Amino acid sequence: MKMVMPSWFDLMGLSPDAPEDEAGIKKAAENIKAIIEHEVKNGIPPNRIILGGFSQGGALSLYTALTCQHQLAGIVALSCWLPLHKAFPQAASNSVNKDIAILQCHGEMDPMIPVRFGALTAEKLKSVVTPTKVQFRTYPGVMHSSCPQEMLAVKEFIEKLLPRI
């Protein structure tokens, strides 16, 4: 919203029909893809990489993984939305992540990113990836933050996707 603060990309509004910083979103996603590429070159198999984040970081994780050319293990998307949602599912047509596991969590009292936007995102994700791979969990009374139950769900999701080797 043109305020100076650290962020992944500019936020011009927090509603499904707000204009979006397409160039900024794509640039941020390319930065994350470069980090993934670096890790792969250092011997980390892509299927042992999970992208995740909260709010804008979760939004970027969704966009990046769904447009990535490496088959990743999963996505943790907390209190967020799918950026450039109108471009999907076409934006993911060349991605190898059509079967990626997604854990999306949202506080039911979130005043920044209303839970309704999270639910709309979950429905959109089901048109992009295998619908049964999308988990959408909500937490009563939780605002734009997390809670112990949510962190336990994240822990269990990661442990399931990345068993010890």
Backbone as a printed PyTorch tensor [residue, N CA C, xyz], in Angstrom:
tensor([[[  0.8280,  -1.1870,   0.0000],
         [  0.0000,   0.0000,   0.0000],
         [  0.8710,   1.2490,   0.0000]],

        [[  2.0400,   1.1360,  -0.5990],
         [  3.0060,   2.2260,  -0.7790],
         [  3.6540,   2.7010,   0.5240]],

        [[  3.4680,   1.9460,   1.6230],
         [  4.1820,   2.2620,   2.8580],
         [  5.5490,   1.6090,   2.7760]],

        [[  6.5550,   2.2570,   3.3290],
         [  7.8910,   1.6910,   3.3020],
         [  8.0400,   0.7230,   4.4670]],

        [[  8.2610,  -0.5560,   4.1300],
         [  8.4620,  -1.5950,   5.1370],
         [  9.0360,  -2.8130,   4.4430]],

        [[  9.7470,  -3.6570,   5.1870],
         [ 10.2630,  -4.8710,   4.5600],
         [  9.1080,  -5.7630,   4.1170]],

        [[  9.1950,  -6.2430,   2.9010],
         [  8.1560,  -7.1450,   2.4150],
         [  8.6690,  -7.8690,   1.1800]],

        [[  7.9260,  -8.8720,   0.7670],
         [  8.2940,  -9.6290,  -0.4220],
         [  7.8890,  -8.9020,  -1.6930]],

        [[  6.7230,  -8.2610,  -1.6530],
         [  6.1990,  -7.5170,  -2.8010],
         [  5.2130,  -6.4920,  -2.2630]],

        [[  4.8260,  -5.5320,  -3.1040],
         [  3.9270,  -4.4840,  -2.6380],
         [  2.5050,  -5.0180,  -2.5130]],

        [[  1.8440,  -4.6090,  -1.4610],
         [  0.4290,  -4.9350,  -1.2640],
         [ -0.3790,  -3.6810,  -1.5830]],

        [[ -1.2350,  -3.7850,  -2.5760],
         [ -2.0520,  -2.6360,  -2.9680],
         [ -3.4420,  -2.7010,  -2.3580]],

        [[ -3.7400,  -3.8210,  -1.7390],
         [ -5.0230,  -4.0280,  -1.0950],
         [ -5.0910,  -5.4530,  -0.5860]],

        [[ -6.0000,  -5.6990,   0.3350],
         [ -6.1220,  -7.0370,   0.9160],
         [ -7.5210,  -7.5940,   0.6850]],

        [[ -7.9210,  -7.6210,  -0.5770],
         [ -9.1910,  -8.2510,  -0.9370],
         [ -8.9840,  -9.0080,  -2.2410]],

        [[ -9.8330,  -9.9920,  -2.5330],
         [ -9.6300, -10.8080,  -3.7350],
         [ -9.6320, -10.0160,  -5.0430]],

        [[-10.2610,  -8.8420,  -5.0590],
         [-10.3190,  -8.0660,  -6.3010],
         [ -9.3560,  -6.8730,  -6.3040]],

        [[ -8.4910,  -6.7660,  -5.2960],
         [ -7.5260,  -5.6620,  -5.2360],
         [ -6.4760,  -5.8080,  -6.3340]],

        [[ -5.9600,  -4.6960,  -6.8540],
         [ -4.8590,  -4.8040,  -7.8230],
         [ -3.6570,  -5.4560,  -7.1560]],

        [[ -2.8320,  -6.1330,  -7.9630],
         [ -1.6790,  -6.8510,  -7.4140],
         [ -0.3950,  -6.4050,  -8.0970]],

        [[  0.6900,  -6.4920,  -7.3590],
         [  2.0200,  -6.1540,  -7.8430],
         [  2.5920,  -7.3500,  -8.6000]],

        [[  2.1240,  -7.5680,  -9.8160],
         [  2.5170,  -8.7550, -10.5810],
         [  4.0280,  -8.8550, -10.7550]],

        [[  4.6670,  -7.7570, -11.1310],
         [  6.1240,  -7.7810, -11.3350],
         [  6.8460,  -8.1150, -10.0320]],

        [[  6.4030,  -7.5230,  -8.9310],
         [  7.0250,  -7.7760,  -7.6320],
         [  6.8300,  -9.2090,  -7.1670]],

        [[  5.6330,  -9.7480,  -7.3830],
         [  5.3440, -11.1360,  -6.9950],
         [  6.2320, -12.0890,  -7.7900]],

        [[  6.3100, -11.8720,  -9.0880],
         [  7.1160, -12.7530,  -9.9410],
         [  8.6010, -12.6370,  -9.6230]],

        [[  9.0700, -11.4330,  -9.3200],
         [ 10.4820, -11.2440,  -8.9600],
         [ 10.7930, -11.9540,  -7.6430]],

        [[  9.9180, -11.8070,  -6.6520],
         [ 10.1110, -12.4770,  -5.3600],
         [ 10.1060, -13.9930,  -5.5420]],

        [[  9.2030, -14.5080,  -6.3850],
         [  9.1500, -15.9530,  -6.6410],
         [ 10.4440, -16.4200,  -7.2990]],

        [[ 10.9750, -15.6350,  -8.2170],
         [ 12.2420, -16.0080,  -8.8590],
         [ 13.3790, -16.0380,  -7.8430]],

        [[ 13.3590, -15.1270,  -6.8860],
         [ 14.3750, -15.1370,  -5.8200],
         [ 14.2980, -16.4310,  -5.0090]],

        [[ 13.0970, -16.8800,  -4.6850],
         [ 12.9320, -18.1250,  -3.9290],
         [ 13.3400, -19.3200,  -4.7940]],

        [[ 12.9900, -19.2860,  -6.0750],
         [ 13.3810, -20.3730,  -6.9820],
         [ 14.9050, -20.4580,  -7.1010]],

        [[ 15.5850, -19.3200,  -7.0350],
         [ 17.0600, -19.3270,  -7.0710],
         [ 17.6210, -19.9920,  -5.8110]],

        [[ 16.9800, -19.7720,  -4.6740],
         [ 17.4090, -20.4250,  -3.4350],
         [ 17.1830, -21.9350,  -3.5450]],

        [[ 16.0420, -22.3360,  -4.0900],
         [ 15.7620, -23.7620,  -4.2920],
         [ 16.8420, -24.3590,  -5.1980]],

        [[ 17.1440, -23.6820,  -6.2890],
         [ 18.1590, -24.1520,  -7.2390],
         [ 19.5110, -24.3200,  -6.5450]],

        [[ 19.8560, -23.3700,  -5.6920],
         [ 21.1150, -23.4350,  -4.9380],
         [ 21.1380, -24.6730,  -4.0370]],

        [[ 20.0410, -24.9200,  -3.3370],
         [ 19.9610, -26.0760,  -2.4440],
         [ 20.0440, -27.3890,  -3.2210]],

        [[ 19.3830, -27.4430,  -4.3810],
         [ 19.4290, -28.6460,  -5.2110],
         [ 20.8640, -28.8990,  -5.6800]],

        [[ 21.5460, -27.8410,  -6.1050],
         [ 22.9440, -27.9830,  -6.5420],
         [ 23.8450, -28.4380,  -5.3990]],

        [[ 23.4420, -28.1470,  -4.1700],
         [ 24.2140, -28.5670,  -2.9950],
         [ 23.7960, -29.9410,  -2.4820]],

        [[ 22.9560, -30.6420,  -3.2450],
         [ 22.6430, -32.0190,  -2.9060],
         [ 21.3150, -32.2690,  -2.2160]],

        [[ 20.5110, -31.2470,  -1.9810],
         [ 19.1980, -31.4540,  -1.3610],
         [ 18.2080, -31.8350,  -2.4700]],

        [[ 17.6210, -33.0200,  -2.4090],
         [ 16.6410, -33.3820,  -3.4390],
         [ 15.4150, -32.4560,  -3.3430]],

        [[ 14.8930, -31.9940,  -4.4720],
         [ 13.7300, -31.1000,  -4.4330],
         [ 12.5410, -31.6900,  -3.6800]],

        [[ 12.3950, -33.0340,  -3.7450],
         [ 11.2660, -33.6530,  -3.0490],
         [ 11.4720, -33.7100,  -1.5330]],

        [[ 12.5440, -33.0790,  -1.0360],
         [ 12.7810, -32.9220,   0.4060],
         [ 12.7130, -31.4460,   0.7960]],

        [[ 12.1320, -30.6250,  -0.0790],
         [ 11.9970, -29.1870,   0.1850],
         [ 10.5260, -28.8430,   0.3440]],

        [[ 10.2210, -28.1620,   1.4320],
         [  8.8800, -27.6380,   1.6820],
         [  8.9970, -26.1220,   1.7140]],

        [[  8.1330, -25.4340,   0.9910],
         [  8.0640, -23.9780,   1.0870],
         [  6.9620, -23.6340,   2.0700]],

        [[  7.1920, -22.6040,   2.8470],
         [  6.1610, -22.2130,   3.7960],
         [  6.3440, -20.8100,   4.2860]],

        [[  5.2660, -20.2550,   4.7780],
         [  5.3370, -18.9240,   5.3320],
         [  4.0060, -18.4820,   5.9020]],

        [[  4.0590, -17.3200,   6.5250],
         [  2.8970, -16.7120,   7.1730],
         [  2.5530, -15.4200,   6.4420]],

        [[  1.2820, -15.1970,   6.1820],
         [  0.7780, -13.9870,   5.5440],
         [  1.4050, -13.8270,   4.1550]],

        [[  2.1370, -12.7630,   3.9290],
         [  2.7330, -12.5370,   2.6210],
         [  3.7340, -13.6450,   2.2710]],

        [[  4.4370, -14.1680,   3.2710],
         [  5.3670, -15.2710,   3.0410],
         [  4.6490, -16.5500,   2.6330]],

        [[  3.4860, -16.7930,   3.2020],
         [  2.6870, -17.9490,   2.8020],
         [  2.1330, -17.7770,   1.4000]],

        [[  1.7080, -16.5580,   1.0880],
         [  1.2120, -16.2570,  -0.2590],
         [  2.3140, -16.5160,  -1.2840]],

        [[  3.5070, -16.0210,  -0.9940],
         [  4.6270, -16.2190,  -1.9110],
         [  4.9930, -17.6970,  -2.0250]],

        [[  4.9090, -18.4310,  -0.9450],
         [  5.1910, -19.8690,  -0.9700],
         [  4.2260, -20.5920,  -1.9090]],

        [[  2.9530, -20.2520,  -1.8280],
         [  1.9610, -20.8650,  -2.7210],
         [  2.2940, -20.5640,  -4.1740]],

        [[  2.4660, -19.2930,  -4.4860],
         [  2.7200, -18.9030,  -5.8750],
         [  3.9990, -19.5530,  -6.4060]],

        [[  5.0570, -19.4990,  -5.6070],
         [  6.3520, -20.0290,  -6.0460],
         [  6.2810, -21.5300,  -6.3010]],

        [[  5.7500, -22.2800,  -5.3570],
         [  5.6900, -23.7370,  -5.5160],
         [  4.8180, -24.1370,  -6.6990]],

        [[  3.7240, -23.4400,  -6.8980],
         [  2.8040, -23.8030,  -7.9770],
         [  3.3300, -23.4430,  -9.3560]],

        [[  4.3800, -22.6280,  -9.4160],
         [  4.9780, -22.2540, -10.7030],
         [  6.4130, -22.7730, -10.8300]],

        [[  6.8210, -23.6040,  -9.8880],
         [  8.1910, -24.1160,  -9.8390],
         [  8.3650, -25.3200, -10.7610]],

        [[  9.5530, -25.4570, -11.3170],
         [  9.8490, -26.5890, -12.2010],
         [ 10.4470, -27.7840, -11.4620]],

        [[ 10.6960, -27.6290, -10.1640],
         [ 11.1690, -28.7460,  -9.3470],
         [  9.9710, -29.3390,  -8.6110]],

        [[  9.9290, -30.6610,  -8.5170],
         [  8.8640, -31.3220,  -7.7740],
         [  9.1980, -31.2310,  -6.2870]],

        [[  8.4680, -30.3970,  -5.5780],
         [  8.7190, -30.1410,  -4.1610],
         [  7.8660, -31.0650,  -3.2910]],

        [[  8.2270, -31.1260,  -2.0050],
         [  7.5040, -31.9950,  -1.0710],
         [  6.1530, -31.4210,  -0.6640]],

        [[  6.0930, -30.1150,  -0.4360],
         [  4.8410, -29.5470,   0.0440],
         [  4.9130, -28.0610,   0.2690]],

        [[  3.7720, -27.5270,   0.7240],
         [  3.6270, -26.1020,   1.0080],
         [  2.8980, -25.9490,   2.3380]],

        [[  3.4250, -25.0730,   3.1920],
         [  2.7410, -24.6620,   4.4180],
         [  2.3310, -23.2040,   4.2000]],

        [[  1.0400, -22.9450,   4.1960],
         [  0.5150, -21.6230,   3.8750],
         [ -0.3600, -21.1400,   5.0310]],

        [[  0.1750, -20.2340,   5.8350],
         [ -0.5180, -19.7890,   7.0440],
         [ -1.0780, -18.3750,   6.8800]],

        [[ -2.3540, -18.2060,   7.1620],
         [ -3.0200, -16.9030,   7.1410],
         [ -2.7000, -16.1280,   5.8700]],

        [[ -2.9700, -16.7540,   4.7280],
         [ -2.5570, -16.1270,   3.4780],
         [ -3.5720, -16.3470,   2.3620]],

        [[ -3.1540, -16.0380,   1.1540],
         [ -3.9710, -16.1040,  -0.0450],
         [ -3.0740, -16.5040,  -1.2110]],

        [[ -3.6690, -16.8070,  -2.3480],
         [ -2.9090, -17.1340,  -3.5520],
         [ -2.7530, -15.8690,  -4.3860]],

        [[ -1.5300, -15.3320,  -4.4920],
         [ -1.3190, -14.1450,  -5.3290],
         [ -1.5720, -14.4580,  -6.8050]],

        [[ -2.0100, -13.4440,  -7.5270],
         [ -2.3040, -13.5730,  -8.9600],
         [ -3.2520, -14.7470,  -9.2230]],

        [[ -4.2130, -14.9210,  -8.3120],
         [ -5.1290, -16.0660,  -8.3530],
         [ -5.8860, -16.1810,  -9.6700]],

        [[ -6.1120, -15.0710, -10.3490],
         [ -6.8600, -15.1260, -11.6110],
         [ -6.0590, -15.8120, -12.7120]],

        [[ -4.7410, -15.9070, -12.5420],
         [ -3.8790, -16.5460, -13.5450],
         [ -3.8880, -18.0710, -13.4250]],

        [[ -4.4960, -18.5950, -12.3520],
         [ -4.5060, -20.0410, -12.1280],
         [ -5.8350, -20.6260, -12.5640]],

        [[ -5.8520, -21.8670, -13.0430],
         [ -4.7960, -22.8670, -13.0170],
         [ -3.7830, -22.7640, -14.1590]],

        [[ -4.0180, -21.8850, -15.1440],
         [ -3.1200, -21.7960, -16.2980],
         [ -1.6760, -21.5080, -15.8990]],

        [[ -1.4460, -20.6790, -14.8870],
         [ -0.0860, -20.3260, -14.4660],
         [  0.6980, -21.5450, -13.9870]],

        [[  0.0000, -22.5890, -13.6110],
         [  0.6560, -23.8020, -13.1040],
         [  0.7130, -24.9080, -14.1600]],

        [[  0.3420, -24.5910, -15.3840],
         [  0.2330, -25.6480, -16.4030],
         [  1.5530, -26.3360, -16.7100]],

        [[  2.6930, -25.6440, -16.5500],
         [  3.9950, -26.2690, -16.8070],
         [  4.6620, -26.7860, -15.5380]],

        [[  4.0110, -26.6180, -14.4180],
         [  4.5930, -27.0300, -13.1430],
         [  4.4790, -28.5390, -12.9430]],

        [[  5.4540, -29.0900, -12.2450],
         [  5.4300, -30.5240, -11.9170],
         [  4.7560, -30.7520, -10.5620]],

        [[  4.2000, -29.7050,  -9.9770],
         [  3.6550, -29.7930,  -8.6270],
         [  2.1300, -29.8970,  -8.5840]],

        [[  1.5620, -30.6120,  -9.5350],
         [  0.1050, -30.7880,  -9.5550],
         [ -0.3830, -31.7310,  -8.4610]],

        [[  0.5550, -32.4770,  -7.8680],
         [  0.1960, -33.4490,  -6.8320],
         [  0.8250, -33.0690,  -5.4900]],

        [[  1.1660, -31.8120,  -5.3230],
         [  1.8630, -31.3480,  -4.1160],
         [  0.9020, -31.2950,  -2.9220]],

        [[  1.4160, -31.6410,  -1.7570],
         [  0.6370, -31.5640,  -0.5180],
         [  0.6520, -30.1190,  -0.0070]],

        [[ -0.5190, -29.6270,   0.3780],
         [ -0.6350, -28.2520,   0.8750],
         [ -1.3540, -28.2750,   2.2110]],

        [[ -0.7270, -27.6570,   3.2120],
         [ -1.3830, -27.4080,   4.4960],
         [ -1.6270, -25.9110,   4.5730]],

        [[ -2.8950, -25.5540,   4.5730],
         [ -3.2820, -24.1510,   4.6710],
         [ -4.0350, -23.9740,   5.9830]],

        [[ -3.5780, -23.0450,   6.8110],
         [ -4.2110, -22.7860,   8.1100],
         [ -4.5800, -21.3090,   8.1880]],

        [[ -5.6520, -21.0250,   8.9430],
         [ -6.1340, -19.6420,   9.0310],
         [ -6.8950, -19.4200,  10.3380]],

        [[ -6.6410, -18.2960,  10.9590],
         [ -7.3980, -17.9150,  12.1430],
         [ -8.7790, -17.4180,  11.7490]],

        [[ -9.7990, -17.8710,  12.4510],
         [-11.1730, -17.4900,  12.1080],
         [-11.4930, -16.0300,  12.4130]],

        [[-10.6690, -15.3720,  13.2320],
         [-10.9140, -13.9750,  13.5920],
         [ -9.8880, -13.0330,  12.9570]],

        [[ -9.2190, -13.4760,  11.9040],
         [ -8.1610, -12.6860,  11.2640],
         [ -8.7470, -11.4200,  10.6340]],

        [[ -8.3700, -10.2190,  11.1420],
         [ -8.8980,  -8.9870,  10.5730],
         [ -8.1040,  -8.5160,   9.3360]],

        [[ -6.8680,  -8.9910,   9.1620],
         [ -6.0360,  -8.5770,   8.0250],
         [ -6.3930,  -9.3540,   6.7570]],

        [[ -6.3640, -10.6660,   6.8680],
         [ -6.7000, -11.5610,   5.7650],
         [ -7.8850, -12.3950,   6.2570]],

        [[ -9.1020, -11.9350,   6.0250],
         [-10.2590, -12.6530,   6.5640],
         [-10.2690, -14.1290,   6.1660]],

        [[-10.7610, -14.9600,   7.0600],
         [-10.7990, -16.3990,   6.8460],
         [-11.5370, -16.7370,   5.5510]],

        [[-12.4780, -15.9080,   5.1460],
         [-13.2000, -16.1230,   3.8870],
         [-12.2240, -16.1310,   2.6970]],

        [[-11.1910, -15.2670,   2.7430],
         [-10.1950, -15.2410,   1.6670],
         [ -9.3680, -16.5210,   1.6810]],

        [[ -9.0940, -17.0170,   2.8810],
         [ -8.3860, -18.2980,   2.9890],
         [ -9.2130, -19.4240,   2.3980]],

        [[-10.5240, -19.4170,   2.6770],
         [-11.4150, -20.4540,   2.1410],
         [-11.5050, -20.3590,   0.6230]],

        [[-11.5700, -19.1430,   0.0880],
         [-11.5840, -18.9660,  -1.3700],
         [-10.2850, -19.4840,  -1.9800]],

        [[ -9.1810, -19.2390,  -1.2880],
         [ -7.8820, -19.7330,  -1.7600],
         [ -7.8690, -21.2590,  -1.7790]],

        [[ -8.3600, -21.8810,  -0.7220],
         [ -8.3930, -23.3510,  -0.6620],
         [ -9.2040, -23.9100,  -1.8250]],

        [[-10.3260, -23.2870,  -2.1360],
         [-11.1450, -23.7490,  -3.2620],
         [-10.3980, -23.5790,  -4.5810]],

        [[ -9.7170, -22.4640,  -4.7440],
         [ -8.9370, -22.2310,  -5.9560],
         [ -7.8130, -23.2560,  -6.0750]],

        [[ -7.1470, -23.5380,  -4.9590],
         [ -6.0540, -24.5150,  -4.9730],
         [ -6.5310, -25.8800,  -5.4340]],

        [[ -7.7570, -26.2270,  -5.0810],
         [ -8.3120, -27.5240,  -5.4850],
         [ -8.5320, -27.6120,  -6.9910]],

        [[ -8.5120, -26.4740,  -7.6800],
         [ -8.6180, -26.4920,  -9.1460],
         [ -7.2360, -26.5090,  -9.7940]],

        [[ -6.2020, -26.3540,  -8.9710],
         [ -4.8290, -26.2820,  -9.4790],
         [ -4.0700, -27.5760,  -9.2130]],

        [[ -4.2780, -28.1540,  -8.0360],
         [ -3.6040, -29.3960,  -7.6480],
         [ -4.6580, -30.4620,  -7.3550]],

        [[ -4.2030, -31.6650,  -7.0950],
         [ -5.1170, -32.7500,  -6.7140],
         [ -5.9070, -32.3000,  -5.4820]],

        [[ -7.2350, -32.1980,  -5.5980],
         [ -8.0360, -31.6420,  -4.4920],
         [ -7.8210, -32.3060,  -3.1370]],

        [[ -7.6080, -33.6130,  -3.1200],
         [ -7.4290, -34.3100,  -1.8470],
         [ -6.1000, -33.9790,  -1.1780]],

        [[ -5.1960, -33.2940,  -1.8810],
         [ -3.8930, -32.9150,  -1.3220],
         [ -3.9630, -31.5850,  -0.5730]],

        [[ -5.1030, -30.8950,  -0.6460],
         [ -5.2670, -29.5900,  -0.0050],
         [ -5.9660, -29.7670,   1.3370]],

        [[ -5.2680, -29.3940,   2.4090],
         [ -5.8760, -29.3790,   3.7480],
         [ -6.0890, -27.9200,   4.1400]],

        [[ -7.3140, -27.5680,   4.5200],
         [ -7.5940, -26.2150,   4.9880],
         [ -8.1320, -26.3190,   6.4080]],

        [[ -7.3750, -25.7800,   7.3570],
         [ -7.7630, -25.8390,   8.7610],
         [ -7.9560, -24.4320,   9.3010]],

        [[ -8.9950, -24.2570,  10.0920],
         [ -9.2330, -22.9550,  10.7150],
         [ -9.1680, -23.0970,  12.2300]],

        [[ -8.9000, -21.9650,  12.8690],
         [ -8.7120, -21.9600,  14.3140],
         [ -9.5740, -20.8610,  14.9320]],

        [[-10.5990, -21.2700,  15.7260],
         [-11.5040, -20.3040,  16.3470],
         [-10.7570, -19.3340,  17.2700]],

        [[-11.1510, -18.0790,  17.2130],
         [-10.5920, -17.0770,  18.1080],
         [ -9.2180, -16.5660,  17.7240]],

        [[ -8.5910, -17.1370,  16.7160],
         [ -7.2350, -16.7320,  16.3280],
         [ -7.3140, -15.5910,  15.3220]],

        [[ -6.5190, -14.5540,  15.5890],
         [ -6.4910, -13.3880,  14.7030],
         [ -5.3880, -13.5810,  13.6590]],

        [[ -4.6880, -12.5360,  13.2640],
         [ -3.6100, -12.6470,  12.2700],
         [ -2.3460, -13.0690,  13.0090]],

        [[ -2.3850, -14.3070,  13.4740],
         [ -1.2890, -14.8640,  14.2700],
         [ -1.4190, -16.3890,  14.2000]],

        [[ -0.6930, -17.0660,  15.0710],
         [ -0.7970, -18.5240,  15.1020],
         [ -1.1650, -18.9630,  16.5150]],

        [[ -1.3270, -20.2520,  16.6720],
         [ -1.6550, -20.8110,  17.9780],
         [ -0.9480, -22.1570,  18.1010]],

        [[ -0.8340, -22.6950,  19.3100],
         [ -0.1390, -23.9780,  19.4890],
         [ -0.7230, -25.1240,  18.6470]],

        [[ -2.0450, -25.1620,  18.4990],
         [ -2.6650, -26.2320,  17.7050],
         [ -2.2370, -26.1400,  16.2410]],

        [[ -2.1300, -24.9120,  15.7360],
         [ -1.6940, -24.7100,  14.3550],
         [ -0.2450, -25.1560,  14.1840]],

        [[  0.6060, -24.8010,  15.1320],
         [  2.0130, -25.1900,  15.0460],
         [  2.1820, -26.7040,  15.1490]],

        [[  1.3150, -27.3580,  15.9070],
         [  1.3370, -28.8190,  15.9840],
         [  0.9430, -29.4210,  14.6290]],

        [[ -0.0590, -28.8330,  13.9730],
         [ -0.4720, -29.3100,  12.6490],
         [  0.6730, -29.1480,  11.6430]],

        [[  1.3960, -28.0330,  11.7260],
         [  2.5470, -27.7990,  10.8420],
         [  3.6210, -28.8480,  11.1060]],

        [[  3.9080, -29.0980,  12.3820],
         [  4.9260, -30.0960,  12.7460],
         [  4.5620, -31.4740,  12.1920]],

        [[  3.3160, -31.8770,  12.3810],
         [  2.8650, -33.1900,  11.9040],
         [  2.9230, -33.2750,  10.3770]],

        [[  2.5530, -32.1970,   9.7020],
         [  2.5850, -32.1480,   8.2400],
         [  4.0200, -32.3220,   7.7340]],

        [[  4.9440, -31.5930,   8.3350],
         [  6.3600, -31.6820,   7.9310],
         [  6.9180, -33.0750,   8.2130]],

        [[  6.6390, -33.6130,   9.3790],
         [  7.1430, -34.9420,   9.7250],
         [  6.5990, -36.0150,   8.7960]],

        [[  5.3590, -35.8610,   8.3530],
         [  4.7680, -36.8310,   7.4360],
         [  5.4290, -36.7470,   6.0520]],

        [[  5.6660, -35.5230,   5.5830],
         [  6.2460, -35.3350,   4.2520],
         [  7.7530, -35.6140,   4.2060]],

        [[  8.4350, -35.3220,   5.3070],
         [  9.8850, -35.4610,   5.3380],
         [ 10.3170, -36.4060,   6.4680]],

        [[ 10.0370, -37.6890,   6.2990],
         [ 10.4630, -38.6190,   7.3450],
         [ 11.9810, -38.6120,   7.4520]],

        [[ 12.4730, -38.9060,   8.6470],
         [ 13.9240, -38.9510,   8.8560],
         [ 14.5650, -39.9540,   7.9120]],

        [[ 15.7590, -39.6050,   7.4300],
         [ 16.4880, -40.5220,   6.5300],
         [ 17.7940, -40.9440,   7.1670]]])
